[in-house]
Amino acid sequence: MTAVEKEFLSFISKFDSKPFKITIGEEEHIIGTGEPVFSVKVNKTPSIKDLLTSTSLALGEAYMNKDIEIEGDLYTALYNFLSQMDKFSTDKKSLKKLIFTSLSKKNQQKEVSSHYDIGNDFYKLWLDETMSYSCGYFKSENDSLKDAQYNKVDRILEKLLLSEGMTLCDIGCGWGFLLIEAAKKYKIKGLGITLSKEQKKKFEERIKEEHLEDYLRVELMDYRDLPKQNLQFDRVVSVGMVEHVGRENYELFMSSVKKILKPGGLFLLHFISSLHESPGDPWTKKYIFPGGVIPSIREMEDIACELKFYTLDVESLRRHYNKTLLCWNENFQAHKEEVLKMFGETFVRMWELYLCACAATFMNGIIDLHQILWSNGVNNDLPMTRWY
C-alpha cells in the first residue's frame, strides 16, 4: 500500500459508526465493527490535502469521476455514511470564494440560471407532470409522486385561506403549478416571479393552455424589485426559493414581503431548514446550487418577529422530502440513458449523487423542510382552529 493510500485509509477509518467494506487496490478493509452495510471500491485515491480542505468536495468529485465507486444501492450507502457528516473537514478560509459568493442581483441571477435553466426537457424526464420541483406531501403509502404534489399544493392553498378575487404573489414560482391550481380552484388573481427564463417560458405556455390569461401572469423579476411595483397582495407564498437568497439577505427578503402584503394578509414560506446556521456544503455549492444557503427556523422567526409577522403554524415535511427525492431518483434512473446522451456520464453521476445524498440527509435529520405560516400583524378574523 502506498503512502497516499495509507493516509486515505487512516482518514476514512474515523467514519466507523456504520460498518462498511473498502477495497483499495487488491486489499480489502472493514471500517467499523460488524457486518458491512455497504461497500466502496477505490480506483484512484483522493489526496489527504483535498480531504482536509473539504471532505465533501473530495469524495463528491471522486464519485463523479469514478475514482470511487459504490457497490450496491447508492442511497443506502449514503444514508449510512452521511449520518457522520459531523466528522467532515471543511477549510472555510481556503474555500472562501466558493462558500461565500456575491449576493448581487447579477450574480444571483447567474446562480439560479445555472441550475434551473439546464433545460425544461431535462426536468420533464424525472419530475412528474405537474413540473413541481419541491417537496411533495404523501397522505398515504400508495400516493404517487403526482398525488403528493397535488396534495402539497392543496395543503398550502388551504393554509392560505383563499377566496375568489384575492390576490396572490408566488415568489420563486417555478413552472407555475401552484398558481395555476389557485386560479382554477379559487379564482384568485396571481403574479409569479422567477429568475429562470426556462421556467417563465413554460409557465406562460401553461397559462395559455389552461386559458388563465385573465387570472395569472409571470415576470422575470428579482424579489428585491417587488416593492417597486407598487402592488399589494392579500396573500404571498414562496416555495423553495429563500434558500437562494443568502444569509445576509434574509431580512431584505422578509421586508420585501412585508411591503407587498396587506395588513392582516397571510404569508407562507416553504423552505429547506437546518437546526444550526451553516454556510453550506462545498460540493453542493460548487456543482448543484451555487450560492445556496439553508436557513434555520430560529433566524427566520427572529426576523419575522422584528417585522411583526405573527406565527400561525409551523409544520415539518422532512420525511416527505426524503420520499419525494427517492421518487425523483427512481424516475431519473429510468431515464438515465437519455440524460447520458444529453450531458455525459460525469453529469449523470453528479445528479444521482445529489438526489440520493439529499434524500439521505433528510432522513438523517441533517436537514429538514418546514412550512411556516405568518400573518402580517394581528389577524383576528381567521378561524380559531388550526385546521380551518
Backbone hydrogen bonds, N-H to C=O, Kabsch-Sander energy under -0.5 kcal/mol:
donor,donor_aa,acceptor,acceptor_aa,energy
6,K,2,T,-2.1
7,E,3,A,-2.3
8,F,4,V,-2.2
9,L,5,E,-2.6
10,S,6,K,-2.3
11,F,7,E,-2.2
12,I,8,F,-2.8
13,S,9,L,-1.4
14,K,11,F,-1.2
15,F,12,I,-1.6
16,D,14,K,-1.6
20,F,31,I,-1.9
21,K,38,F,-2.2
22,I,29,H,-2.9
23,T,40,V,-2.8
24,I,22,I,-0.6
24,I,27,E,-2.5
25,G,23,T,-0.5
25,G,42,V,-0.9
27,E,24,I,-2.0
29,H,22,I,-2.3
31,I,20,F,-3.1
31,I,29,H,-0.6
32,G,30,I,-0.5
33,T,16,D,-0.6
37,V,19,P,-3.1
39,S,71,E,-0.9
40,V,21,K,-2.9
41,K,69,E,-2.8
42,V,23,T,-3.1
43,N,41,K,-0.7
43,N,67,D,-3.5
44,K,67,D,-1.7
51,L,47,S,-2.1
52,L,48,I,-2.1
53,T,49,K,-1.9
54,S,50,D,-2.6
55,T,89,S,-2.3
58,A,54,S,-2.6
59,L,55,T,-2.5
60,G,56,S,-2.4
61,E,57,L,-2.5
62,A,58,A,-1.7
63,Y,59,L,-2.1
64,M,60,G,-2.3
65,N,61,E,-2.3
66,K,63,Y,-1.4
67,D,62,A,-2.2
68,I,62,A,-1.7
69,E,41,K,-2.6
71,E,39,S,-2.2
71,E,69,E,-0.5
72,G,70,I,-0.7
77,A,73,D,-1.9
78,L,74,L,-2.6
79,Y,75,Y,-3.0
80,N,76,T,-1.8
81,F,77,A,-2.7
82,L,78,L,-2.9
84,Q,81,F,-1.7
85,M,82,L,-1.4
87,K,84,Q,-2.4
88,F,85,M,-1.8
91,D,53,T,-3.3
92,K,90,T,-1.2
95,L,91,D,-1.7
96,K,93,K,-1.0
98,L,95,L,-0.6
99,I,95,L,-3.0
100,F,96,K,-2.6
101,T,99,I,-0.8
108,Q,104,S,-2.5
109,Q,105,K,-2.3
110,K,106,K,-1.7
111,E,107,N,-2.6
112,V,108,Q,-2.5
113,S,109,Q,-2.3
114,S,110,K,-1.8
115,H,111,E,-0.7
115,H,112,V,-1.0
116,Y,112,V,-2.6
117,D,113,S,-1.9
118,I,115,H,-0.9
122,F,119,G,-0.6
123,Y,119,G,-1.7
124,K,120,N,-2.3
125,L,121,D,-0.7
125,L,122,F,-0.9
126,W,122,F,-0.6
126,W,123,Y,-0.8
127,L,123,Y,-2.3
131,M,128,D,-2.0
133,Y,131,M,-0.6
137,Y,148,A,-1.9
139,K,137,Y,-0.9
143,D,140,S,-1.4
148,A,144,S,-2.4
149,Q,145,L,-1.9
150,Y,146,K,-2.2
151,N,147,D,-2.8
152,K,148,A,-2.3
153,V,149,Q,-2.2
154,D,150,Y,-2.7
155,R,151,N,-2.4
156,I,152,K,-2.2
157,L,153,V,-2.7
158,E,154,D,-2.2
159,K,155,R,-2.0
160,L,156,I,-1.7
161,L,158,E,-1.2
162,L,157,L,-0.9
165,G,187,K,-2.0
166,M,163,S,-2.0
168,L,189,K,-2.4
169,C,235,R,-2.0
170,D,191,L,-2.8
171,I,169,C,-0.6
171,I,237,V,-2.5
172,G,170,D,-0.8
172,G,193,I,-2.1
173,C,170,D,-0.6
173,C,193,I,-2.0
175,W,131,M,-0.6
176,G,173,C,-2.0
180,I,176,G,-2.2
181,E,177,F,-2.4
182,A,178,L,-2.3
183,A,179,L,-2.5
184,K,180,I,-2.3
185,K,181,E,-2.6
186,Y,182,A,-2.2
187,K,183,A,-1.1
188,I,182,A,-0.7
189,K,166,M,-3.0
190,G,188,I,-0.6
190,G,215,Y,-2.9
191,L,168,L,-2.2
192,G,217,R,-2.4
193,I,170,D,-2.3
194,T,219,E,-1.8
197,K,195,L,-0.6
200,K,196,S,-2.2
201,K,197,K,-2.3
202,K,198,E,-2.0
203,F,199,Q,-2.8
204,E,200,K,-2.5
205,E,201,K,-1.7
206,R,202,K,-2.1
207,I,203,F,-2.4
208,K,204,E,-1.7
209,E,205,E,-2.3
210,E,206,R,-2.2
211,H,208,K,-0.9
212,L,207,I,-2.6
215,Y,212,L,-1.9
216,L,212,L,-2.5
217,R,190,G,-1.4
219,E,192,G,-2.7
221,M,194,T,-1.4
221,M,219,E,-1.1
225,D,222,D,-2.1
226,L,223,Y,-1.3
228,K,225,D,-0.5
229,Q,226,L,-2.1
230,N,227,P,-1.2
233,F,260,I,-3.1
234,D,167,T,-0.8
235,R,167,T,-1.9
236,V,266,L,-2.3
237,V,169,C,-2.7
238,S,268,L,-2.1
240,G,238,S,-0.6
240,G,270,H,-3.3
244,H,241,M,-2.4
245,V,242,V,-1.5
246,G,242,V,-0.6
249,N,246,G,-2.0
250,Y,247,R,-1.3
253,F,249,N,-2.7
254,M,250,Y,-2.7
255,S,251,E,-2.6
256,S,252,L,-1.8
257,V,253,F,-1.8
258,K,254,M,-2.3
259,K,255,S,-1.8
260,I,256,S,-0.9
260,I,257,V,-0.8
261,L,257,V,-1.1
262,K,233,F,-2.8
264,G,376,N,-3.4
265,G,262,K,-2.5
266,L,234,D,-1.3
267,F,374,W,-2.5
268,L,236,V,-2.2
269,L,267,F,-0.5
269,L,372,I,-2.6
270,H,238,S,-2.9
270,H,268,L,-0.5
271,F,269,L,-0.6
271,F,370,H,-2.8
273,S,368,D,-2.6
274,S,295,P,-1.5
278,S,294,I,-0.5
285,K,281,D,-2.3
286,K,282,P,-2.0
287,Y,283,W,-2.4
288,I,284,T,-2.1
289,F,284,T,-2.6
292,G,289,F,-2.3
293,V,243,E,-2.8
297,I,274,S,-0.7
300,M,296,S,-1.5
301,E,297,I,-2.9
302,D,298,R,-2.0
303,I,299,E,-1.6
304,A,300,M,-2.4
305,C,301,E,-2.5
306,E,302,D,-1.6
307,L,303,I,-1.6
308,K,305,C,-1.4
309,F,304,A,-3.0
310,Y,308,K,-0.6
310,Y,375,S,-2.7
311,T,309,F,-0.5
312,L,373,L,-3.5
313,D,373,L,-1.4
315,E,371,Q,-2.3
317,L,369,L,-3.1
321,Y,317,L,-1.9
322,N,318,R,-1.6
323,K,319,R,-2.0
324,T,320,H,-2.3
325,L,321,Y,-2.6
326,L,322,N,-1.9
327,C,323,K,-2.1
328,W,324,T,-2.4
329,N,325,L,-2.6
330,E,326,L,-2.1
331,N,327,C,-2.2
332,F,328,W,-2.9
333,Q,329,N,-2.8
334,A,330,E,-1.6
335,H,331,N,-1.1
335,H,332,F,-0.6
336,K,333,Q,-1.1
339,V,335,H,-2.0
340,L,336,K,-2.6
341,K,337,E,-1.8
342,M,338,E,-1.5
343,F,339,V,-2.9
344,G,339,V,-0.6
344,G,340,L,-1.8
348,V,344,G,-1.7
349,R,345,E,-2.6
350,M,346,T,-2.2
351,W,347,F,-2.7
352,E,348,V,-2.5
353,L,349,R,-1.8
354,Y,350,M,-2.1
355,L,351,W,-2.5
356,C,352,E,-2.2
357,A,353,L,-2.6
358,C,354,Y,-2.3
359,A,355,L,-2.0
360,A,356,C,-2.3
361,T,357,A,-2.5
362,F,358,C,-2.1
363,M,359,A,-2.0
364,N,360,A,-2.0
365,G,362,F,-1.0
366,I,361,T,-1.8
367,I,361,T,-1.4
368,D,273,S,-2.9
370,H,271,F,-2.7
371,Q,315,E,-2.4
372,I,269,L,-2.6
373,L,313,D,-2.8
374,W,267,F,-2.8
374,W,372,I,-0.5
375,S,310,Y,-1.9
376,N,265,G,-2.7
377,G,308,K,-1.7
377,G,375,S,-1.4
388,Y,386,R,-1.1
